[in-house]
Amino acid sequence: VFSGTANSAWHGTVLVTFIFALSGSNAAAGVADAAQNTAALAASLPLGTLADRWSAARTVCGGGAFVLVATATTSLAAVGGAAAVSESGRGRAYALLVVAMALWGVVNATIDGPAQALYASSMRRADRTRLMTRAFQLYTMAAVAGRGLSAAVFWAHGDAWSLPALRDAILVGVGCEVLAGGAMCCYRRPACRSSGPAEPPSGPPEPASRGGSAAVLQRGDMGAAGGPLARRAWLAAAVLVCSNVLQAWGAGMTVRFFPLYLARECRLSPVRVQAVYLALPVAISLSSSFGERLAASAGRVPTMAALKAAGCLLLVGMYFAADSSSPLADSRQPLAAAPSLAAEPSSAAAGASPAGSPSDPPPLRLSLTVALFLLRGGLANSTTPLSSALLMDSAAGSLGG
């Protein structure tokens, strides 16, 4: 809950806009995101190995200490960037922010690896999909509070895309991250270990056609090392890893830039962007409940494939909803750095567009774009608890990290 609130308050919509305001470049936002994901990738295997061979709870606690370092670094970058009056000053602030994003990558690797493994090992295998879904829903619904906090900050600054407003939203968000870091130090080794004896199946085994490897994994024992069942488990894990890598590539080119898309092409003010993202956790939570029910009858693997395909189709629909003749697709006018960020929303509020800037998009097309955005976000993200449960099913308890 703390992590969902903190992350949504500063990382999703605020950070990418702050970087764009600091540098005037989409590429700079992409580099910062790449630094975070590269650090997470590099740290994942060492952290998982450390958790399996030493102590998962202590490894997660170490990740909580990284939260403090990352919070301090991000705060310095945000304050320095908002106060900088020269290009060199903004460049230094941006470089420090890239370092901070790498630190957050290590934190995310801890949360997505050892912390998830501890949570998964504290429950029965038969309950894993349901409880993973509930935890994911708590995380996404906590984002509502985070969006509300950032919206309140922007409202206090006059609902303007200004560097001081973006700075304050970042400071509020990383302040909440400290609470999440404290919670990471409270993990303990669970009394119930899924690495124990296999549980007898509660009903007839699931047909292979309904879930592929998932059907095998749901029957309990992972089999002897090197046996057919163990090989099927490793195959399922490898497929999930490849799927996540491909998904991350696509998300790095699309999802991270949605806030800029809504601000630049859709001409939405900060509070309105936060309102859109405030509705997104509700869409994700409802979609994950739908995915859980569908997986119970159709199997987890077919359900994940269908929901991901639907999300891709809706993304294509967003592209066609903003054709080249619409203000939604006119990116020739930058949102660019501090002065125009502050000036554009106020002039729009007065009923006039800045000279040379595109007019507001047609209300019907804007509504359609936002609706497609929410549907796409809900369906595409609803597979996270299903894939997490499947991955934990495919790993023996000693390899959970």
N, C-alpha and C positions, 0 to 999 in steps of 0.2 A: 504494500500500500504506500509506504514512504517513497519507494523507488518510483512507482508509477506517478505519484503526485509531483515529485521533484523533476523527473525526466521530462514530463509534459510541460512543466512551467517554463523551461528554458531551452531544452534541446531541440524540440521538434520544429516549432515555427519561429522562435526568436533567434536562435543561433545562426541559422543560414542567412537570415535578413541582416543580422549584425555584421557578419562577414562581408556580405555584399555591400553594405553601407560603408564598411571600412575600406574595401578595396575596389568597389565598382566592377567586380568580375565574378561571373558564375564559376569560373575555373578555380578561384581561390576557395570557394565553398566546397568544391569537389576535392581539392587537395586536403583540406582539413578532415573531411569525411574519410578519405583514403588513409590518412594517418591513423585515425581511430581504428578502422577495420583492419589495417595491416598490423597494428600493435595487438589487437585482439587475436588475430590469426597466429601471430608469433608466440603469444603467451598461452594459448589454449592448451597445447600439448604439454608443455612443462608444468602448468598448473594442475592439469588433470593427473599427470603422473605423480606429482607431489601429493595430491589429495589421496590417491589410491595407495601409495606406499608409506605415507606418513600419517596425516590426519586431515580429513576433509574439512572438519569444523575449524581447525586452526588455519587452514589455507584460506577459508572464507573470511576468517577474522583478519588475516593479513590483507585481503582485498579491501576490508573496511578501513585499514590504515591508509591504503592508496587513495581512498575517497578524500581523506583530509588533504593530501598533497595535491590531488587534482583540483579540489575546490579552491585551495589557495592560489594555484597557478591560474585557473580560469578567472578568478576574481581580479587578480592583478592585470591580466590581459584585458578584461572588460573595462576596468577603470582607466587603464592607460590608453586604450583605444578611443574611449569617449573623450578623453582630455587632450589627445594629440592634436596639434595644429599644423603639423608638417607631414609630408609623405613618409619621411624616414621614421617619424614617431609612430605613424600608423603601421608601417612595415614591421617595426619591432614588436608592436602589440600583436600583430597577426602571427608573427613567428612564435611568440610565447603561447598564443592560443593553439597553434598546431601542436606544440609540445603538450599542452593540457589535454588535447583531444587524444593523443597517444596514451596518456595516463588513464583517461576514461576508457580507452580500449582494453586496458588491463583489468579495470574494474568490471567491465561488461563480460570479459572472458571468465572472471571468477563467478559472477552471478549465473551465467548461462551454462557453466560447467560444474564445478564442485558444489555450488549451492543447489542447483537443480538435481544433482545426483543425491545429495543428502535428503532433499524433499521426496524424491522418488523412492528412496530406500526406506522411508518411514511409513509406507503404505503397502497394502496387499496389491499384487499384480492385477487382480480382477478389478480393483477400484481405481487403477492408475489413470485411465482416460478421463473418468468423471472428475477426479480430484485435480488433475492437471488442468482441466477445463475451468474448474471453479477458481483455481489460483490465477489463471490467465484472465478470467473475467474480473476478479478483484483488482488486478493490476490495471486493466484497461479502464475500469470504472473510476479508479483513483485518479486517472488522468483528467477527469472532469474537474476535480478540485484544482489540479495544476493549471488547467486552462483558465479557470476562474481567477486564480491568483495573477496570472500574466495579463488577463483582460483588465483587472482592477488597476494594475500598474499603468497600462496604456491609457486607461480612462483618466487617471490622475494626471497624466502628461498631456491631456487634451486630445486623445485618440489620434496621435501623430506618429509617423514612422521617423522618429528622431533617435540619434545615438544615445542621448541621456535616457530616454524611455527604454530602449533596448538594453542598455547597461543595467538599469535597475531591475528589469525583468530577469536578466541573467543572474544578478546577485541574489534575488529572492529564490530563484530555482536552485542554485548551488547551495544556498543556505539550507534548503530542505534536504539536499543530498547528504548533509552531515547526519541527519536523523536516520537516513537509510544506511549510512556507514556504521552508525551505532548498532542498528539492528543486526547487521552482518556479524557483529562480535558476540551475538547471543546464540548462535547455532551450537547445538550439541549433537553428539553421535546418537542416532535414533535407537530406541530399544528394539524396534521391529526391523530386522534386516532382510531385504529381499534376496540376499545371497544365501539364505538358509535353505532348508529342504524345499523342494518344489511343492506347491500346493496342488492337490488333486483338482481336476477340472470340475466346475460346478454343473456342467451340462455337456451335451454332445459337442465334439470338436467342430470348430468353424470350418466350412468347406474352403478348400484352397482357392476356389474361384472368387470368393468374396473378399479376400484380402491378401492373396499372394503370400509373401513371407510373413505378413502380420498374422495369418491364421495359424502358422506354425509357432510363431512366437507366443501366441496367446495360450498355448496348451501347457505352459509351465516350464519344465526343466529345459535347460539350454543344451543338454547333451554332452557327451564326452568331448574333450578337446580334440579337434580335428575330425569329429564325426560329421555326418550329413546335417544334423540339426545345428551344430555349431557353425558349420560353413554357411548355412542359410541365414543364421543370425548375423554373421559378419557381412554377408552380401546385402542384407537389409540395411545395416548401418552404413555401408559404403554408398548405397543408392541414396540414402537420406543426406549424407554429407555432400555428394555431388549435386543433389537437388538444391541444398541450401546455398552452395557456392554459386550456382547459376542464378538463384533468386537474389542473392546479394549483389551480383553484377547488375541485374536489371534494376534493383532498388536504388543502387548507387547512381544510376543515370536518370531516375524518375522521381522516386518517393522523396528524396532529400530536397528536391527543387519545387515540390508542390506549394510550399508557402510562398515562394517568390512568384510562382505562376498565379496564385490567387491575388497577390498584392500588385503585380505588374500588369498582367493581361486582364484579370478580372476587376482590377481597380478597387479592391476591397480595403477598407481601413483596418488598422490593427485589431480593434475590438471585433469587427465583423469576421476577420480571419480566425480569431480565437473562438468565435461562436460556431463557425463551421467545424473547427477541430474539436470543439466541445461535444458536438453531436457524433463525431467519429467513434469514440469509445462505446457509445450506445449501439451503433451499428455493428461494431466488432463483437460486442458481447452477445447480441441477438444472433449474429451469424455463427458464432462459436457454439451456441446452444443448438442451433439447427444442424451444424456439422456433427455434433456429438450424437444427436438422434439418428442422423443419416448413417453415420459410421456403425451404429449398433445393428443396422439391418443390411447395409451394403458393404461393410468393411472399411477400415480406415484408409487403406491405400487408394481404392477407387474414389472415396469421398474427397481426399486431398487433391487428387488429380482433377476431379470435376470442379471443385471450388476454385482452384488455381486457374483453370481454363476460363471459367466465368469471369474471374478478375481481369485476365488479359483481354478478353472481349470488351469489357466495360472500359478499359484503358483506351482501346481503339475507338470506342464510342466517344470518349472525351476528346480525342483528337479531331474527329469529324464534327463534333459539336462546336468547335472553334475553327471555322474555315478561314482561308486567307483573306477574305473580304471583311472579316469581323474585327472590331477593336480587341476582342479577346486574344487574337493571334498576332497583334501588332506589337512586336518587341523592339521596334526601332527607338522608342523613347525609354531610356533607362529609369529605373526607380532612383538611381544613383545616390551618391553619398549625402552627408548630413544636411546641408541647406535645403536641397530639393525634397529630401525625405520629410522634413518638417513642414515645408510649404505646400506640397501637393494636396494632402488631405484637407487642410484648412480652406484652400481655394475651392475644392470640390464641395465642401460643406456650404460655401457661400453661393453655390449654384453656378459657378463658372469653372471651366477647365483651364489649366495653365496654357500659355501660348505654345502651340505646336504639339500639344499632347493629345492623345486620342480621347474621345468622349467616352462616357460610361457605356458598357456593353448593353445590348437589349435585355430587359428584365427576363423575358422568356428563355433566351439562350443562357443567361447567367444561372437561372434556376435549374435548367437542364444540366449544365456543367457541374454544379454543386451536387445535384442528386446523383449523377453518375460517379462523381468523386467519392461520395459517401458509400454508395453500393459497392464500388470497386474496393475501397479500403476495408469494408466489412467482410466481404467474401475472401479477399486475398490474405487477410491476416487471421482469419478464423481457423486456419489449419495449424497454427502454432502449437496448441496443446496436443493435437493429434500426433504431430510429428515428434514432439518431445516425449510423449508416452511410448510411441513406437520405438524411438531410439533407446529409451531406458529399458524397454523390454528386450532389445537386441543385445544388451550388454550385461554380462554377469556382474554380480554385486561388487566384485573386486576390481572391475573395470569401469565403474559408473562415472568416475571423474573424467 
